[in-house]
Amino acid sequence: VWLGDQQLRYMFPRIYALEENKECSVAFKLQGDVELSLRRQVRGGVEAQQLVQLQDLIGSSVLGFEREWSFLR
């Protein structure tokens, strides 16, 4: 997924590292909890900060029907 000229995996590298489904879409994440597909719980610090920022970003997203966003390997 891109935000401006940056991929989300580079904006949230700690969360990307924990994500089991590296090709999931934001639309999929909007249907449930972002943390459900992480391989372990967030431990705090930078991980917790990135998770909150990602949740805020996803929570404020409005996806168009024609768009499917993914982390993009």
N, CA, C and O of each residue as an XYZ file, in Angstrom:
292
protein
N       0.854     -1.171      0.000
C       0.000      0.000      0.000
C       0.891      1.221      0.000
O       1.946      1.247      0.634
N       0.463      2.193     -0.696
C       1.199      3.444     -0.785
C       0.437      4.539     -0.071
O      -0.791      4.598     -0.128
N       1.166      5.395      0.591
C       0.610      6.616      1.160
C       1.504      7.727      0.645
O       2.655      7.857      1.063
N       0.971      8.521     -0.259
C       1.818      9.501     -0.927
C       2.805      8.753     -1.796
O       2.401      8.024     -2.702
N       4.086      8.919     -1.541
C       5.104      8.229     -2.330
C       5.819      7.145     -1.529
O       6.905      6.710     -1.913
N       5.225      6.707     -0.423
C       5.879      5.746      0.457
C       5.015      4.509      0.677
O       3.802      4.623      0.856
N       5.631      3.331      0.664
C       4.917      2.092      0.942
C       4.723      1.934      2.447
O       5.596      2.288      3.239
N       3.568      1.397      2.827
C       3.282      1.206      4.253
C       4.295      0.282      4.923
O       4.598      0.459      6.103
N       4.815     -0.684      4.204
C       5.787     -1.594      4.827
C       7.056     -0.859      5.257
O       7.751     -1.301      6.172
N       7.358      0.258      4.600
C       8.512      1.058      5.006
C       8.144      2.066      6.091
O       8.998      2.483      6.875
N       6.879      2.453      6.132
C       6.420      3.377      7.169
C       6.260      2.665      8.511
O       6.460      3.265      9.567
N       5.893      1.365      8.462
C       5.630      0.577      9.669
C       6.417     -0.739      9.610
O       5.813     -1.811      9.603
N       7.741     -0.674      9.568
C       8.541     -1.888      9.363
C       8.404     -2.926     10.471
O       8.479     -4.124     10.198
N       8.208     -2.502     11.696
C       8.071     -3.475     12.796
C       6.766     -4.257     12.676
O       6.733     -5.459     12.939
N       5.699     -3.579     12.283
C       4.411     -4.251     12.116
C       4.459     -5.157     10.890
O       3.921     -6.264     10.915
N       5.092     -4.696      9.831
C       5.247     -5.521      8.630
C       6.011     -6.799      8.963
O       5.656     -7.874      8.481
N       7.045     -6.691      9.772
C       7.832     -7.862     10.160
C       6.988     -8.871     10.938
O       7.220    -10.076     10.841
N       6.020     -8.393     11.701
C       5.160     -9.274     12.496
C       3.990     -9.846     11.694
O       3.408    -10.858     12.085
N       3.648     -9.215     10.595
C       2.480     -9.621      9.800
C       2.702    -10.984      9.159
O       3.702    -11.195      8.473
N       1.774    -11.905      9.381
C       1.865    -13.227      8.755
C       1.395    -13.193      7.304
O       1.921    -13.922      6.464
N       0.423    -12.364      7.012
C      -0.139    -12.276      5.665
C       0.380    -10.997      5.005
O      -0.287     -9.963      5.037
N       1.548    -11.070      4.418
C       2.214     -9.892      3.859
C       1.473     -9.293      2.661
O       1.755     -8.162      2.265
N       0.537    -10.035      2.086
C      -0.190     -9.550      0.920
C      -1.638     -9.191      1.237
O      -2.442     -9.014      0.322
N      -1.978     -9.081      2.510
C      -3.355     -8.729      2.870
C      -3.647     -7.287      2.450
O      -2.747     -6.454      2.346
N      -4.898     -7.029      2.221
C      -5.307     -5.693      1.794
C      -5.787     -4.869      2.981
O      -6.155     -5.413      4.022
N      -5.779     -3.568      2.813
C      -6.329     -2.683      3.837
C      -7.815     -2.969      3.991
O      -8.343     -2.914      5.102
N      -8.496     -3.275      2.890
C      -9.922     -3.609      2.958
C     -10.140     -4.794      3.893
O     -11.095     -4.799      4.670
N      -9.270     -5.797      3.828
C      -9.353     -6.948      4.726
C      -9.135     -6.513      6.168
O      -9.852     -6.953      7.066
N      -8.157     -5.659      6.392
C      -7.855     -5.186      7.744
C      -8.986     -4.340      8.314
O      -9.198     -4.321      9.526
N      -9.714     -3.640      7.447
C     -10.847     -2.831      7.909
C     -11.972     -3.700      8.461
O     -12.787     -3.228      9.254
N     -12.024     -4.962      8.049
C     -13.081     -5.866      8.486
C     -12.821     -6.468      9.860
O     -13.732     -7.044     10.454
N     -11.632     -6.353     10.367
C     -11.301     -6.974     11.643
C     -10.222     -6.215     12.371
O      -9.965     -5.043     12.096
N      -9.608     -6.885     13.285
C      -8.563     -6.305     14.108
C      -7.215     -6.444     13.403
O      -6.859     -7.531     12.947
N      -6.477     -5.361     13.316
C      -5.158     -5.369     12.675
C      -4.252     -6.411     13.325
O      -3.443     -7.039     12.643
N      -4.382     -6.595     14.619
C      -3.481     -7.476     15.361
C      -3.756     -8.965     15.169
O      -2.911     -9.785     15.528
N      -4.902     -9.339     14.617
C      -5.258    -10.750     14.512
C      -4.308    -11.546     13.632
O      -4.134    -12.743     13.860
N      -3.696    -10.935     12.649
C      -2.816    -11.675     11.746
C      -1.330    -11.470     12.054
O      -0.472    -11.824     11.245
N      -1.033    -10.909     13.207
C       0.369    -10.773     13.606
C       0.826    -12.083     14.237
O       0.042    -12.744     14.918
N       2.076    -12.466     14.022
C       2.562    -13.750     14.526
C       2.758    -13.783     16.033
O       2.887    -14.856     16.623
N       2.780    -12.617     16.653
C       2.832    -12.516     18.119
C       2.275    -11.165     18.519
O       2.078    -10.292     17.675
N       2.022    -10.993     19.812
C       1.518     -9.716     20.299
C       2.602     -8.647     20.225
O       3.794     -8.931     20.346
N       2.162     -7.431     20.026
C       3.060     -6.279     20.028
C       3.601     -6.120     21.440
O       2.848     -6.221     22.409
N       4.899     -5.871     21.565
C       5.548     -5.841     22.880
C       5.651     -4.460     23.508
O       5.978     -4.354     24.690
N       5.390     -3.426     22.776
C       5.523     -2.075     23.325
C       6.549     -1.286     22.539
O       7.013     -1.728     21.488
N       6.900     -0.126     23.046
C       7.909      0.706     22.400
C       7.552      1.076     20.978
O       6.436      1.511     20.695
N       8.515      0.900     20.082
C       8.341      1.261     18.678
C       7.229      0.432     18.040
O       6.449      0.955     17.244
N       7.148     -0.853     18.379
C       6.084     -1.698     17.825
C       4.715     -1.145     18.183
O       3.848     -1.021     17.318
N       4.516     -0.815     19.438
C       3.219     -0.288     19.886
C       2.912      1.041     19.209
O       1.776      1.290     18.805
N       3.914      1.883     19.088
C       3.727      3.182     18.443
C       3.333      3.003     16.976
O       2.410      3.661     16.495
N       4.025      2.122     16.271
C       3.699      1.884     14.867
C       2.317      1.262     14.711
O       1.596      1.592     13.769
N       1.938      0.367     15.620
C       0.614     -0.247     15.552
C      -0.481      0.798     15.718
O      -1.457      0.797     14.967
N      -0.331      1.676     16.680
C      -1.324      2.735     16.897
C      -1.409      3.639     15.673
O      -2.504      3.996     15.238
N      -0.265      4.009     15.119
C      -0.256      4.871     13.929
C      -0.925      4.176     12.741
O      -1.683      4.801     12.000
N      -0.643      2.886     12.563
C      -1.255      2.137     11.472
C      -2.759      2.006     11.681
O      -3.531      2.172     10.737
N      -3.180      1.709     12.907
C      -4.611      1.611     13.204
C      -5.310      2.938     12.957
O      -6.415      2.964     12.416
N      -4.685      4.030     13.344
C      -5.263      5.353     13.094
C      -5.393      5.613     11.597
O      -6.417      6.118     11.135
N      -4.362      5.268     10.849
C      -4.374      5.469      9.405
C      -5.463      4.629      8.745
O      -6.222      5.128      7.913
N      -5.537      3.360      9.117
C      -6.554      2.472      8.552
C      -7.945      2.919      8.975
O      -8.877      2.901      8.171
N      -8.090      3.318     10.226
C      -9.387      3.757     10.730
C      -9.916      4.991     10.037
O     -11.129      5.189      9.956
N      -9.023      5.819      9.538
C      -9.455      7.043      8.867
C      -9.529      6.879      7.351
O      -9.833      7.833      6.635
N      -9.250      5.670      6.863
C      -9.248      5.417      5.421
C     -10.652      5.156      4.910
O     -11.461      4.486      5.552
N     -10.909      5.695      3.757
C     -12.133      5.387      3.025
C     -11.683      4.836      1.687
O     -11.104      5.555      0.873
N     -11.951      3.553      1.459
C     -11.492      2.907      0.239
C     -12.532      3.029     -0.853
O     -13.725      2.830     -0.623
N     -12.069      3.355     -2.030
C     -12.947      3.328     -3.188
C     -13.156      1.891     -3.631
O     -12.306      1.039     -3.373
N     -14.247      1.610     -4.280
C     -14.563      0.263     -4.737
C     -13.474     -0.286     -5.647
O     -13.190     -1.483     -5.612
N     -12.868      0.556     -6.450
C     -11.894      0.104     -7.432
C     -10.508     -0.135     -6.852
O      -9.626     -0.615     -7.564
N     -10.296      0.179     -5.608
C      -8.954      0.070     -5.032
C      -8.832     -1.148     -4.132
O      -9.734     -1.463     -3.356
N      -7.715     -1.816     -4.249
C      -7.350     -2.835     -3.281
C      -5.913     -2.556     -2.899
O      -5.020     -2.569     -3.745
N      -5.700     -2.308     -1.647
C      -4.372     -1.948     -1.163
C      -3.733     -3.167     -0.525
O      -4.423     -3.997      0.067
N      -2.433     -3.277     -0.642
C      -1.709     -4.338      0.041
C      -0.326     -3.821      0.409
O       0.107     -2.776     -0.078
N       0.360     -4.558      1.269
C       1.676     -4.134      1.723
C       2.691     -4.102      0.575
O       3.643     -3.324      0.638
N       2.528     -4.887     -0.427
C       3.435     -4.982     -1.575
C       4.831     -5.417     -1.157
O       5.588     -4.649     -0.563
N       5.145     -6.630     -1.470
C       6.476     -7.161     -1.142
C       7.544     -6.500     -1.954
O       8.722     -6.826     -1.807
